[in-house]
Amino acid sequence: MEDTYRSQFRLPQDLYLKLKAAADGNRRSLNAELIARLEPTFPESLQPNSGDPVQRVCESLANTKLADLMTPDEIQTIARRMLEAVQTK
């Protein structure tokens, strides 16, 4: 494990509990949950001079979850609007 940095971070208790619940819900360790949530915030595909810009953005978006971009309230608003649009057709 030479390529692994071992650390200890302090988190607010409520954030820890949410993170732990998410890890349990995703059936992975707290460490794996942290990695899964942090990795998309550092997309290597957006480094300068690393190929076609459109392709880099597509790759970045493909690895991004809606929850990483929006609050739960914003997601609910969009979900309601989508349902309304489908129901009016």
N, C-alpha and C positions, 0 to 999 in steps of 0.2 A: 504494500500500500504506500509506496513512495510518492505516488501522485495524489495522495489524499492529505489535506490539511485538517488536523484534528483541532477543534475549537470548542469553546463554551460561551454561549451568548445568553444575555438576560432578555427576557420577553415579559411584557405585561401579562398578568395572570389570565385576563380574559382573552387576549390574543393566543396565548398558549392553549387554552381550552378549545378555542375554535379550530386551531391548527390540528390539535390532537383528534378532535371529532372528525375533521376532514380526512385525516390520515386513516382513521378507523373505517370511515365510510368508503374510502378508496382501497381498503385492504392493503395498506403499506405502512411502513414504519414512519415515525415522525421525521427522521432524517431523509427518507425517500420523498416524503411530502414536501419538505423544504426544498430539496433539489428540483423536484418537478415544478414547483412554483417559481423558483428563482431562475432556472435555465432560460425560459423564454424571454426574460428581461434583458438577456445578453446575446441576442441572435448574431452569430458569427456571419450569417449570410448578409448582414447589412454593413460589413466592413468595406471601406472604400476600395475600389479597384478589384472587386471579387466577382466580376462577371456582369451579366445583363442586369440593369437596375430593376426592370419589371420582374424578372425571375427572382431576384433577391427579395423584393417586396412580397411576391406570391409565396415564397418559401416561409417568410416570416409570418405572414397571415395564416398560413396553414398550420403553424405551430402555436398559434395564439388562441386562447379560449375567450369567449365573450365575457366571462367573469373577470378576466384580466384587464378588460377595457372599460367596463361599465359597472355601475353599482347595481345591487339587486333591485332597487326601485326602478332604475332605468330599464333593466331587462324586463321587469313586469309591465312597464308602460308599453314597451315594444310588443310584448306578447299579446297584451290586450288589443293593441291597434291591429296586429296581424289577424287575430281572431275576428275582429269587427270587419276587416276588409274581406275575409273569406265568407262571412255570414251575409254580407251585402251583395255578393255576386250571385 
